[in-house]
Amino acid sequence: MEDFNKAISLMPDFAESYYYRGTVYARLNQDQRALEDFNQALRLNPYYAPAYSDRAAIYLNHGKNVYGCTDAQKACAFGKCNVLEAARSKGDCR
């Protein structure tokens, strides 16, 4: 976590640093903080498929299927379809 905080302080416009810090928060079950970092990563790079995918997974896990499916579709449009495929198989997304 310290490394990502340092990277963000040195290069605050680098989307990947926010994304990777968000993945650490997600693994620590700090979903709100993870969402904040994924949101920032997407503000900086609106084509960043991993951030859409991981944000979709959090939304879907919290029953926010409209948001989750929208993000999963965006991730898939940019080449990362695993969350969308899993959500479709569960019936969460069309």
Buried (B, 14 or more C-beta within 10 A) or exposed (E): EEEBEEBBEEEEEBBBBBBBBBBBBBEEEBBEBBBBBBBBBBEBBEEBBBBBBBBBBBBBEEEBBEBBBBBBBBBBEBEBBEBBEBBBEEEBBE
